[in-house]
Amino acid sequence: MIIEIRTYRLHPGTREEFVRVMREESVPLLRAHGIDVVDCGPSLVDEDGHEEAYLIRAFASLAHHREREDAFYGSDAWRLGPREAIVSRIASCHSIVVPASEAAITALRR
């Protein structure tokens, strides 16, 4: 198993709406495309006065990660759905992918 942790530095004043769209629109689409969303939400601490948020996803393997991402980000449901509402609020994004056990993933779930 692997987990991907994404952090988003957001444009000022956009975090509340970003998190709402992510939780209500993007996460259900990710799950419909076979992506295990472990958790997402606002950061408890902002760096340098920038609003931030995070997304944690789990995959069976690196190959599964690539396959599911390609299918999701290439879909009309994403491109014609919440894509613009998400992308327009992101100033920058950083991802890290690391190995994880089932127990570690379970511990991260809310």
N, C-alpha and C positions, 0 to 999 in steps of 0.2 A: 504494500500500500504506500501511497505518497499523499502528501498534502501540499496544496498551493496556498500561500498566504499573500494576498494582494493588499497593498495600502494605497489609498488615494489621497492626494493633496487636492483639495477642492477650491474653487473660486469662492471668494468671500460671500457669505450670506446664502450659500446654496446647499449646505449640508443637510438640513432638515428635509428638503424636497428630494435630494439625492437618495437619502436613506429610505424615504417613503417609496420612491419609484423602484429602488432596488428590491425592497422587501415585498412590495405588492405586485410588481410587474416582472422584473427581471428574474428574481429567484424562482417563481413558478415556471418560467420558461426554461431556465437552466435545468430544473428538475425534470421537466417534460422531455428534455434532450438527454436524459440519463446522467446528469451531473449531480453529484452528491454535495449539496451545500451544507456545510457543517455549521457555519455561523456568519453573520454579517451585522454591521451596525456602525455607529459613530465611535470614534476614538475617545477615550476618557481624557486624553491629554493632547493638545495641539502643539505642533512644533513651530516655532518662530511666528506665532500668531495666525497660522494657516489652519483652517478647518480641515479635519481629516476623517476618513472612514476606512473600513476594512471588509474583506471578504475572504473566508476560508472555505476551500473546496477539497474534497477527497476523491482519489481515483485509484483504481486497481493497479495501474502501472503508468509509466511515462508514455507508453504507446497509447493507452486508453485515454490519457489526458489530451494528447495531440488529436486523436480521432474525434473525441467528444467536442473539443474546442472548435475544430474545423467545421463540424456539422452545425454547432450552435451559431457561431459567428457568421457562417455562410447562409443561414436560414432567413427567409422572408419574415418569419415571426419576430426575429431580433431586429433586422434591418428596418422593417416597416413598423415595428413596435416601439419598445422603450429605448432603443439605441440612442437617439438624439437627446432625450431627456437625461440619460446617464452621461454620455460622452461630453456634452456641452458644459457640464459642471466640473469636469476633471481638469485640473491644471497640470498634474503629473501623476504617474502611477508607477509602482514598483512591485514586482512579484518575486517570490522565492519559492522553490519547489524542493521539498525534503522528504526523505523516507519517514514513515510513521507506522506505528503498530495500530491495530484495531482499538486497543485500550487507550492509546493516546488520542485517537480521533474521537472516541466516545467521551473522553474527559473534556474535550473542547466543545462538545455540543451543548446547546442550551435547550 
